[in-house]
Amino acid sequence: MGKIEEALRKARAERKSTYDIDKKALVKNSVHETSTIMHIPVMPENKIVSKQKLAELKIIYQEMQNQNILNEFRALRATILQKTKGKNISLLVYSTEVDGGTSYIAINLATAIALDKQKTALLLNCNLNETPDYESLVENNERGLIDYLTEGIDLTKVIHHTGIPKLRIIPAGSKAHIDDELFTKNKMQHLLLELKNRYADRIVVIDAPPITESADLKLLTESIDYALLVIPYAKTKTKKVHKAINIIGKEKIIGAVINNIPDIFQ
């Protein structure tokens, strides 16, 4: 057999082997809102949320009037993907203050990640004392994180469509069952590993409580890969920023965002 024929034979064999592997992987992952063989996410929505609704909730979208805001979140996404080398990660978003803008940053960062053609995002609401506006994207948000952790219900029952392609949300859920042991290390590690490994291209964004609720925050930090600090404009002293960094640990801080700079919506 000539060299050309031998090369063609090897190429055909490699293609068949790759196809067989990918086909097995696709069947194995079929219970998880499957991606295609090439791992390009296919996450069908029940319905697509309107641009008017997104504007009301201050959530970014491609054709929004203020492109500067969209570009800021794209830039933040690019920085995070570069620093994490595109790996699947869990990213905790937290603030120095109550009402520091964590939920605003978390939903828009998650949306920006979902807008990337090669990524999918899941937003996990761990700020249990708040009901952020973005939870209105979920039609039936009675079941969520708290129910999963306390009742052991199936994870698929608490992952909700958002109407934003490739973005899922786990809301807080029933707050009647909140207790001090909710964010134990084993529970959260298991959950975050499951969530970020459901896709080959998944980033989990965690909307976390502020440093004033340091007990819950500290428990969460044991299970996350990275953290993004949100500093509300002109509301935080340097001492509090240092405290926020020390709670998480410098090695996990991927960066900081100054939120609510005057005239950002003008």
C-alpha positions, -999 to +999 in steps of 0.1 A: +000+000+000+014+034-010+020+063+014-011+082+002-034+052+005-020+045+040-026+081+051-061+081+039-068+048+057-055+062+090-076+094+085-108+074+080-100+053+111-094+084+132-127+100+120-146+068+128-130+066+163-137+103+170-173+098+159-178+068+181-164+086+211-185+117+205-216+096+199-211+078+232-206+111+250-238+125+235-258+095+247-242+097+281-251+134+285-285+132+270-302+136+304-285+170+308-301+194+283-275+181+258-250+200+237-243+189+202-214+165+193-192+196+189-202+208+223-219+240+210-247+245+234-283+237+224-305+250+253-340+256+239-361+281+257-399+279+264-401+315+252-377+344+246-380+373+270-389+406+254-364+434+250-388+457+269-387+433+299-349+432+298-348+470+297-371+472+327-349+448+347-317+466+336-304+434+319-282+438+289-291+426+254-275+430+219-296+459+206-299+479+238-297+517+234-268+522+257-241+501+241-215+514+266-230+493+293-232+462+270-195+467+261-185+471+298-199+437+306-184+422+274-150+435+286-156+421+321-165+387+305-134+388+283-112+395+313-126+366+333-124+342+305-088+352+299-078+349+335-095+315+339-082+303+305-118+294+294-122+267+320-155+257+336-156+277+369-178+288+397-176+326+403-189+342+434-201+378+431-203+397+464-202+432+478-188+453+506-223+466+513-260+456+515-276+468+483-242+471+468-253+461+433-243+424+435-275+412+418-272+437+390-236+427+383-243+390+387-273+388+362-256+410+336-223+391+338-242+358+335-260+373+305-228+385+289-213+350+293-245+335+277-241+359+248-207+343+240-211+317+213-190+292+231-203+295+266-234+288+287-242+304+321-261+295+352-269+321+378-273+307+414-290+330+439-273+325+473-283+359+486-312+343+505-324+374+523-331+392+490-355+385+461-337+401+432-356+415+402-341+389+379-361+361+396-391+375+378-377+359+347-386+325+362-423+317+359-425+293+389-397+303+413-411+287+444-386+258+442-349+267+443-316+264+461-330+261+496-354+233+486-326+214+469-303+217+499-329+209+526-353+185+509-329+168+485-352+173+455-339+166+421-316+193+408-334+195+375-365+207+394-348+239+405-330+248+373-352+272+355-354+287+320-350+324+318-361+334+283-325+344+277-308+318+254-282+297+272-288+312+306-304+293+335-313+304+370-316+287+403-336+310+425-334+311+463-366+291+467-387+286+498-373+307+526-393+289+552-365+263+555-334+286+559-311+274+586-275+280+598-261+248+582-275+255+547-242+263+530-221+234+545-189+226+526-200+191+513-234+202+501-221+233+482-191+215+468-212+187+454-237+212+440-212+234+423-193+205+408-225+191+394-236+225+380-203+235+363-197+201+348-231+197+332-217+213+301-183+214+286-186+252+285-204+262+317-197+291+340-217+293+373-222+328+386-232+330+423-251+360+436-238+360+471-246+378+503-226+409+513-197+408+538-221+420+566-234+384+564-199+370+567-209+336+582-228+326+551-203+342+529-174+323+545-191+290+541-196+297+504-160+307+498-148+272+507-165+258+476-160+284+449-132+288+424-130+326+421-147+357+434-155+391+420-158+420+444-185+447+438-177+481+454-206+506+453-194+540+442-185+564+471-201+542+497-172+520+509-142+528+530-108+513+522-108+493+555-140+476+544-125+467+510-096+450+528-120+431+550-139+419+520-108+406+504-096+389+535-129+371+540-125+354+506-087+352+504-065+371+479-058+339+459-095+336+448-102+373+440-103+376+402-110+413+403-132+441+415-160+462+399-171+497+410-208+498+406-233+527+402-209+553+389-230+585+383-247+589+350-241+553+339-276+550+326-275+583+308 
